[in-house]
Structure formats: C-alpha cells, structure tokens
Amino acid sequence: MPSTPRSLETAPATALVPAPLPVRPTEPPAPSASDPRQSDVDGWGRSESARALARTLYHPIYRHWLRVEWEGLEHVPATGGALIVANHAGAVPSDATVIMHGIETERHRPVYGMADDFFRAVPVVGTVWSRLGGVVAHPDNAYRLLHDEQQLAMVFPEGTKATGKRYSERYRLRRFGRGGFVEIAMRAGVPVVPICIVGGEEAMPLITKLPAVGPLGRFPYIPLTVNMVVFGPLGIVMPFPAKFRLRVLEPVHFDVPSGQDRYSKSHVMEESEAVRARMQDTIYDMLRDRRSVWFG
C-alpha cells in the first residue's frame, strides 16, 4: 500500500467554524423618562431648565431691584394662544425680561419673545437667546406659536424706534409699524393682550447711538447709556433701580374669521391704532399717578 506522505501526517486538522448570520437591525430602545441625558429643548430652541435657571438668577433683581408690581395680570389667558404687545423702552431694554419672568412665575405659562433675527446670528448670544425663549419674528413663526401650539407670544410693535428714543421723548409711543401684529392675531384667531409699562424708560437711559461696525454690524446701532458711565462694563446689562409698574389691559378680540390669506389693510391699521391709542392713554394715566421714578 502506498504510504501517506509525512507532510500530511503531521498537518494539524483544521476545524470549520460556521460564519455568523447577519444580525437584523433593531429599533433603538425608547429613552427613559429618568435619563439625565435627555434634552428638554423644544422645537423653537427653548429649554425649560435654562428658563428655570434664569428665573432663579433674575428673581432678586425682579423683586428687590426693580420691585415689579403688576395690575390686571389675570387678563393674561390661563389657556390658549394670545399675542402680548407692550411698549418698549431702554437702550438695552429690561421690559421683555420683566414680562416673561412675571407671567411665567405668576401665571405659570411659558412666553416666547419674538425679535429681529440679528440676535440669533450672534455666536453664543443667539444660542442663549433661543434657550431662554427667543424666536425670530416672522409671521409663519407667530402663526405656529399662536394657532397651532396655542402658546403666548410677545412682540413690541414699536420695534427699534422705541429703544433708540432720547430721554426727552420717553413714554411717547412710536407708530406700531403697519399693524402686522393685528393681522397675525386675526389670522391665528387669538386675542391681543396689551401691557403698559412705566419704569423702563428710566432704567436704561440712552446718551447716544454709535454706528455698528465689524462683527457687530448686524445690530442697528451700539447704544451708549448712562448705566455704562456709572457702572462700567456691568452697565451693559445692569438697569437703574427704577420702580417698574405694569398694567395688563383687557384682551382685544377681533370680529373677523381666522385663517384668511388677506385682511383689509385699512381695518388692520384702524385696529392697530386703536390699541396704540388705548395704551398711550393708559401710560399717561399711570404717569399721573406716579409720585417718584424710584419709589413708584
């Protein structure tokens, strides 16, 4: 018999291992409600944890520095969408922060502040602004907030014309644009809730406006305030302790069908001017009753 070659006699036996079957992809597990890594950022970029921290830090200023007092806060709806409009003041205005803090702590409803998109375009500032409830002012954004999500949105119809006023022009309301806030409230089918503020004009008085250049070119101007002279760099955000009083007027409902593509421009302007005149008269009444800028 032929002999087996020695090379084969000493060759080790090779074990055959079956190849693993392909694993069928599975759905990722649902996140646990207690998972600390979960984000609470909503579709607008607002974070309730960031707002809670802001409220904690801001409350001493609100309560003890500005000594904010409200009248008619019950006019802010407890449910449903509503568009809050207010007079605007101060080179670096304090009014938006005061309104958001007061409504969130007293009425327990989030407030989305709508403003020009140059805030969002500034690195870091834009992210913080979004986390604290800032939303780019656009009719589509306002409609989604008010109609689809039934939230509270806040706008200042005077715009930058108000924050650029001289001290001698305080408490004289500027024109409310073209009445866009009325039109979006009509389309969304929600009321307008006017808020009149006294104290903001003295909290951050403007000395002059400097041209915005370089990285700050997105801003309409760079304000130089009395606060910056008195407090130094802290004066950029630190208001004077003027007594803040806010009066919420009864909501304004519009007797028109919601969801229309267009509304009568003359009707919109008429309603807008009626809101502005009512707020101006109320502000003058509040000023007549005020004994002191600092003590109310």
C-alpha positions in Angstrom: 0.0 0.0 0.0 1.3 3.4 -0.7 2.3 5.2 2.4 0.8 8.5 3.5 3.2 11.5 2.9 4.8 12.7 6.1 3.7 16.3 5.5 0.1 15.2 5.6 0.6 13.0 8.6 1.8 16.0 10.7 -0.5 18.6 9.3 -3.0 19.6 12.0 -6.6 19.2 11.5 -8.5 22.5 10.7 -11.8 23.0 12.5 -14.6 24.5 10.3 -16.4 27.4 12.2 -19.7 28.4 10.7 -19.9 32.1 9.7 -22.3 34.2 11.9 -25.6 35.0 10.4 -26.2 38.7 9.7 -27.9 40.5 12.6 -31.2 42.2 11.7 -31.2 45.8 12.8 -33.5 46.6 15.7 -35.2 49.8 16.8 -33.2 51.7 19.4 -34.7 51.5 22.8 -37.1 54.2 23.8 -35.4 56.8 26.0 -36.2 56.5 29.7 -38.0 59.4 31.3 -35.4 59.4 34.1 -32.4 59.5 31.6 -30.4 62.6 32.7 -29.0 63.0 29.2 -32.4 63.7 27.7 -32.7 67.2 26.3 -35.6 69.4 27.2 -35.1 71.8 24.2 -38.3 72.2 22.2 -38.7 72.8 18.5 -38.1 76.5 19.0 -34.8 76.0 20.9 -36.4 76.9 24.3 -35.2 75.0 27.3 -37.3 74.8 30.4 -34.2 74.0 32.5 -32.5 77.1 31.1 -35.6 79.2 31.8 -35.7 77.8 35.4 -32.1 78.8 36.0 -32.7 82.2 34.5 -35.7 82.7 36.8 -33.7 81.8 39.8 -30.9 84.2 39.0 -33.1 87.0 37.9 -35.7 86.9 40.7 -33.7 89.0 43.2 -33.4 91.8 40.5 -37.0 91.5 39.7 -38.2 91.5 43.3 -35.7 93.7 45.1 -34.0 95.9 42.5 -36.8 96.8 40.1 -39.6 96.0 42.6 -42.0 95.0 39.9 -45.7 95.4 40.5 -48.5 94.1 38.3 -52.1 95.2 37.8 -54.6 93.2 35.8 -52.3 90.1 35.4 -55.5 88.0 35.4 -56.1 89.3 31.9 -53.3 87.1 30.6 -55.3 84.0 29.5 -54.6 80.8 31.5 -55.0 78.7 28.4 -55.0 79.1 24.6 -53.0 81.3 22.3 -52.6 85.1 22.8 -50.4 87.8 21.4 -48.9 90.0 24.1 -47.9 93.5 22.9 -46.2 96.1 25.1 -44.4 99.5 24.9 -40.7 99.2 24.5 -38.0 101.3 26.2 -34.4 101.5 27.3 -31.3 101.3 25.1 -30.8 97.7 26.4 -34.5 97.1 27.3 -35.5 95.4 30.6 -39.1 95.1 29.7 -39.0 91.7 27.8 -37.3 90.0 30.7 -39.7 91.5 33.3 -42.8 90.4 31.3 -41.5 86.9 30.7 -40.5 86.4 34.3 -43.7 87.8 35.7 -46.1 85.8 33.6 -44.1 82.5 34.0 -43.9 82.8 37.7 -47.4 84.2 38.3 -49.5 82.6 35.5 -47.2 79.6 35.1 -47.2 79.8 31.3 -44.2 79.9 29.0 -43.7 83.1 27.0 -41.9 83.2 23.6 -40.4 86.6 22.9 -40.3 87.5 19.2 -37.5 89.8 18.0 -35.3 90.5 14.9 -33.1 87.7 13.7 -29.8 89.6 14.4 -29.9 88.2 18.0 -29.9 84.6 16.6 -27.0 85.4 14.3 -24.6 86.4 17.1 -22.5 83.4 18.2 -23.2 82.2 21.7 -25.7 85.1 22.3 -28.0 83.5 19.6 -28.0 80.1 21.3 -28.6 81.6 24.8 -31.4 83.7 23.4 -33.1 80.7 21.9 -32.8 78.6 25.1 -34.4 81.4 27.0 -37.4 81.6 24.7 -36.4 83.9 21.9 -37.9 83.3 18.5 -37.2 85.1 15.2 -40.1 87.5 14.5 -41.7 86.1 11.3 -45.5 85.7 10.5 -45.1 82.0 10.0 -43.4 81.5 13.4 -46.1 83.6 15.1 -48.9 81.7 13.4 -47.4 78.3 14.5 -47.0 79.5 18.1 -50.4 81.1 18.4 -52.6 78.9 16.3 -51.0 75.5 16.1 -49.4 75.4 19.5 -51.7 77.8 21.4 -48.8 79.5 23.1 -48.2 83.0 24.4 -46.1 85.1 22.1 -44.8 88.6 22.8 -43.9 91.4 20.4 -43.0 95.1 20.7 -44.8 96.8 17.8 -42.7 100.0 18.1 -39.5 98.0 17.3 -36.1 99.6 17.4 -37.7 103.1 17.0 -38.6 102.8 20.7 -35.2 101.7 22.1 -33.5 104.5 20.2 -35.5 107.3 21.8 -33.9 110.1 23.7 -34.7 110.6 27.3 -36.8 113.7 26.5 -39.0 111.6 24.3 -39.8 109.0 27.0 -43.3 107.4 27.2 -44.3 108.8 23.8 -45.3 105.6 21.9 -44.0 105.3 18.3 -46.1 104.2 15.4 -46.9 100.5 15.6 -45.5 99.7 12.2 -48.0 98.6 9.6 -50.2 96.7 12.1 -48.6 93.3 11.4 -49.3 92.2 15.0 -53.1 92.7 14.4 -53.1 90.8 11.2 -51.3 87.8 12.6 -53.7 87.8 15.6 -56.6 87.9 13.2 -55.2 85.1 11.1 -54.4 82.9 14.2 -57.8 83.6 15.8 -56.3 84.8 19.1 -56.7 88.0 21.2 -54.1 90.7 21.6 -53.2 91.4 25.2 -51.8 94.9 25.7 -49.3 95.6 28.6 -48.4 99.1 29.6 -45.1 99.6 31.4 -43.8 102.5 33.4 -40.2 102.5 34.7 -38.5 101.1 31.7 -37.6 104.5 30.2 -35.6 105.4 33.3 -33.9 102.0 33.8 -31.5 102.4 30.8 -31.4 106.0 29.5 -29.7 106.5 26.2 -26.9 109.1 25.8 -26.1 108.5 22.1 -26.1 105.8 19.4 -22.8 104.7 17.9 -22.5 103.1 14.5 -22.3 99.3 14.5 -19.2 98.1 12.7 -17.2 94.9 12.2 -18.7 91.8 13.9 -21.4 94.0 15.4 -22.6 95.2 12.1 -25.8 93.2 12.3 -27.1 95.4 15.1 -28.9 98.6 14.1 -26.6 100.6 16.4 -24.5 100.4 19.5 -26.1 102.2 22.5 -24.1 104.3 24.9 -26.1 104.6 28.1 -25.8 106.4 31.4 -25.6 103.0 33.0 -22.3 102.3 31.2 -20.9 105.5 32.5 -21.9 104.8 36.1 -21.5 101.0 36.3 -18.7 100.5 33.7 -18.9 97.2 31.8 -21.6 95.9 34.1 -23.8 98.8 32.8 -24.3 96.9 29.6 -26.9 94.7 31.3 -27.5 96.4 34.7 -30.5 98.7 34.8 -31.0 101.5 37.3 -33.4 100.6 40.1 -36.4 102.4 38.7 -39.7 101.2 40.0 -41.5 99.0 37.4 -45.2 99.1 37.2 -47.1 97.0 34.6 -50.8 97.2 33.8 -52.4 94.5 31.7 -55.4 95.7 29.7 -58.4 93.6 28.8 -57.7 91.4 25.7 -58.7 92.7 22.4 -60.7 90.3 20.2 -61.2 90.8 16.5 -64.6 90.1 14.9 -63.2 88.6 11.7 -62.9 85.0 10.5 -59.5 83.4 11.2 -57.3 81.7 8.7 -57.8 84.2 5.8 -54.9 84.9 3.4 -55.6 88.6 3.5 -57.3 91.1 5.6 -58.4 94.6 4.9 -55.4 96.8 5.3 -57.5 99.8 6.5 -59.2 97.6 9.1 -55.8 96.3 10.3 -54.4 99.8 10.6 -57.5 101.0 12.4 -57.4 98.3 15.0 -53.6 98.8 15.4 -54.0 102.5 16.0 -56.9 101.8 18.5 -54.6 99.5 20.5 -51.8 102.1 20.4 -54.0 105.0 21.5 -55.5 102.9 24.3 -52.0 102.0 25.6 -50.8 105.6 25.3 -53.8 106.9 27.3 -53.2 104.3 30.0 -49.4 105.1 30.2 -50.3 108.8 30.7 -52.7 107.8 33.5 -50.0 105.7 35.2 -47.5 108.6 35.0 -50.0 111.0 36.6 -50.4 108.6 39.5 -46.7 108.1 39.9 -45.0 110.0 42.7 -41.4 109.0 42.2 -39.3 107.3 39.5 -37.6 105.3 42.2 -40.4 104.6 44.6 -43.4 104.5 42.4 
